[in-house]
């Protein structure tokens, strides 16, 4: 992994932590059911990007 990819990986890792917390909270308090799906999709997208960065 080059320096740029490593930096992007770390940025994604930092973004995932609060997203997972928001997802947990959204699941507990189902005010907006679409929010859960949106957060899950965003987390999946970021995790997919992390996998592709690691594969390089």
C-alpha positions in Angstrom: 0.0 0.0 0.0 1.4 3.3 -1.0 1.4 6.4 1.2 -1.7 7.9 -0.3 -3.7 4.7 0.0 -2.6 4.2 3.6 -3.7 7.8 4.4 -7.1 7.2 2.8 -7.4 3.9 4.7 -6.9 5.7 8.0 -9.4 8.4 7.1 -12.0 5.8 6.2 -11.3 3.9 9.5 -11.9 7.1 11.4 -15.2 7.8 9.6 -16.5 4.3 10.3 -16.4 4.6 14.1 -19.0 7.3 14.4 -21.1 5.8 11.6 -21.3 2.5 13.5 -22.4 4.4 16.6 -25.1 6.3 14.7 -26.3 3.0 13.2 -26.5 1.4 16.6 -28.5 4.4 17.9 -30.7 4.4 14.9 -31.5 0.7 15.3 -32.5 1.3 18.9 -34.7 4.3 18.2 -36.5 3.7 15.0 -37.7 7.2 14.3 -36.7 7.1 10.6 -36.4 3.5 9.2 -34.7 4.8 6.1 -31.8 6.2 8.1 -30.8 2.7 9.2 -30.7 1.5 5.5 -28.8 4.7 4.5 -26.2 4.2 7.3 -25.8 0.5 6.5 -25.2 1.4 2.8 -22.6 4.0 3.6 -20.8 1.7 6.0 -20.8 -1.1 3.4 -19.4 1.3 0.7 -16.6 2.5 3.0 -15.7 -1.1 4.1 -15.6 -2.1 0.4 -13.2 0.8 -0.3 -11.0 -0.4 2.6 -10.9 -3.9 1.2 -9.9 -2.6 -2.2 -7.2 -0.4 -0.7 -5.8 -3.3 1.2 -5.7 -5.5 -1.9 -3.5 -3.0 -3.7 
